[in-house]
């Protein structure tokens, strides 16, 4: 068995924790005073309108940006810590890949750069799309390039997998297939997934945790079933669907913030 150099697993330590997190650009605050946590092993939907701060949050967690205020931790470590960086993978919307590389060279790069690389997992994603390993990335369709990018993300075998609108250029059938693959890989390896998407049906089928951001602030955070139960109508009416809950909060920015206990960081051992 090879040595795993990532952050040691402790089920009490959340996969992602933010304390008073803020990020300011010249145009203003993208995130402001965000405090929440995502427990390890959950599949979390990240939802918000365009410009809400979702991509900024993912970039902060991946050490592509630094906070203006507050702090963010990945399995208890700053995102810049080597062990934390080895434990995370981010697939951004632009899916940066070397277009002149062959697919086999992309996978070789992933293998040589990541001590936890899983070649079989990466190849499963490639083979599912019938993509020739000798094909150059620049010759592939948008959907095929998405598969190659997903193969890199899966092959790294991260503990925290962050996906920013990862399947927007895939047709519905392939989206469904990749969603099933994502869930099976996450379940098999206890991977925490943070998935940003505008397709509510995709989120409802895949996710058990929710983080809603609006105007740079946390609006909803926690276990989806608990959030739905907290918004149950008076009497014995059913709990609202995830789609209804999301649409209600996205349409009305004045609704009160709701954070369930699972998404509320413990005051002890607070991040400085």
N, C-alpha and C positions, 0 to 999 in steps of 0.2 A: 504494500500500500504506500502510495506517495504521500509526502508531507503536504498538508494543506496550509499555505502561508496566509490565508485570509484571517479576518477578525475571528477570534474564538467564539463559538456559539454559546450564548447565554439566553435562554428563553425569556428572562426578565427584562432584557435590554431591547428596546424597540428598534425596528429596522431603520426608522427615520424619526428624528425628533427635532422640532423647531421651538426655540424660546425667544419670544420678542423679535422674531426675524423680520428684517427689512432690507430692501434693496432699492436704492434711488438712482435714477438716470437723470440726465440733464433736463429732460422733459417733465420729471416728477417721480413720484414713488410708484414702482411696479408692484412691490409688496410692502406692507406696513404692519408691524406689531402682530405677526403671525405666531401663534403658539398652539402646537398640536403634536401628536405622535401617531405613528402607524406601527402597530405591533408586528413582530416578525411572523412570517408565514401567511399573511393576508394578501388577498388580491384586491387592490384599492383602486376605485375609479376616481380620477382627478377631473373635475368638471368646472367649467366657468365660461363666460362669454369671451370672445376674442379680446385680447388686451387685458385680461383679468390678472395675469401674472403667472399662469401655469408653466409656460416655458422657462420663465425666470426661476421658478422654484426648482424645476428639474435641473437647470444649469447650475444652480447653487449646490444641489445635492451631489452633482457629478464633478464638482470642483472646476467648473468652467467659469464661474463667477464667484466673487467674494461678497459677503454681506456688508451692507452699509451700517447696519446695527443688528444687535442680537446675535444668535448663533444657531447653527444647524449641525446635527450629528448623525452619522451613519453607523449603526450598531455601536453607539457610544463614542465614536471617534470623529474628529474633524474630517471633512471630505478630502482634505489634502494629505492625510496620513496614508502612507503606502499600503497598509493593510486594508483601509477603507476603500482605496481606489481599486484594489484587486477584487474587492467584494461587490463592486457595482458595475453595471453596464447601462448605457443610455443610448437608445436609438432615437435620434432627433428627426424632425420632419424632413430635413434635406438629405438625410441618409448619405453622408459623405463617404465615397468610395473612390479608389484610384481607378479611373476609367480605362487606363491602359493595361491594367493587370488582368491576367487570366483568373477565372474563378478559383482554380487550384492554388494560384499564388496568393489570393486573398485569404484562403483557408490556412495556407502555410504561414502567412504573416500572423494570423490569429494564434496559431499553435506556438510560434516562437516567442510571441509577446506575452502570453498568458500561461503562468505555471499550472493553472487549474483547467486548462483546455480539454474539451471533450470532443474529439474528432467525430465520433459516431453521431453525436447530437447535431453537429453542424452539417454533416453529410445527409442526415435524414431530411433536413429542411431543403437542401439543394436537390436531392433526388426526387422529392415530392413534386417539384416543378419541372422535372425533366430538363434540367439545365446542364449542358455539357460542361465538364470541368475545364475543358480547354478553351471555352468561349471567353472572349474579352468582355469585361464589365461594360465598356462603352457600346457594345453591340447588343446588349440585352434590352428588353422592354422595361418600362417603369416597374411593372409588377415583378418581373424577374429580379431586378436590382433590389427591390424590397425583400425578396426572399434571401438574397445574398447577405443583405444587412442583418436580417433576422438570424441567419445562420451564424454570423459573427457574434451576435448578442447571446444566442443560446449556447454556442460553443464555449464561450468564456466561463460558463457555468457560474454566473454571479449569484450572490445571496440576495441582492436587490437589483431587480430588472426594471428599468424605467423606460416607458414607451410613449413617445410624443406623437400622437396621431399616426401610428405605425403602418396602418393598412388602408390609408385613404385612397391609394391608387390601385387597390386590388378589387376584382369583381366580387359580387356577393358570395358566390360559391367558394372562392379561394379564401375570402375573409373568414367564412365559417370554418373552413379546414384549418387555417392558421390559428384561429381562436381556440379550437379544440386541441391543437398541438401545444399552444401556449399553456393551457390549463393542465394538460397531462404532464408536461415537463415541470411545471411549478409544483404540482401535487407530488410527483415522484421524488423531487429533491428539496421540498420545503422552501422553495424560492418565494420571496416577497416580491409582488409585482405592483408597480404604480403605473396605471394605464390612463393616459389622457386621450379622450375621444369625444366626438360630438354625436356618435351613433348610440342612442340610449339603449336600443335593444341589445347591442353588443355588450354594453356595460351590465345590463340587467342579467344577462346570461352568464357572465364571467365573474362578476365582482361580488364580494361579501362585505366590503368596507368602502366608505365614501369620504371624499374631501372636496368640498365645493368652495371655490374662491370667487369673490366678486369685488371689483374695485381694489384689488390688492390685499383684501382681508379675508379671513376664514369666515364662511357663512354657515356651513354644516360640516361636521366631522364625526365619524364614528361608524359603528356596526350598522349596516343598512337596515336590518330587521328592527333594531332598537330605534333608529331614526324614524322609520315608518310607523312604529307603534307610538312614538312620542307625538306624532301628528294625526293620530286616529281621531275621527270626528266624534262629537258627543254621542253618548248612548252606546249602542252595540254595533255601530257602523264599522265597516272594514277599514283596515289601515290603507292609506293611499299607496298606489303603485309607485315604483321608483320614478317612472316617467312623470307622473303627476306631481310628485314631491319636487323633482328637479325643476319642472316648468314653473311651479309656484314660486320657488325661490329665485329663479332667474328673472321672472317678470316683476317681482316686488323686492327692490333692494332694501326696503325698510323693515322687512320681517326680522325678528330677533335671531341672533346666532344660537345654534344648538350644537353642543359638543357632548357626546356621550362619554361615560367614564373611561372606556377603552381608548379613546382618542385624547384624553386629558393627561398630560405628563405629571408624574409624581413630583411633589415639591421637594422631596428628599433627593439629594444628589443632583440638584438642578444644574443645568449647563451655564457656565459663567459667560 
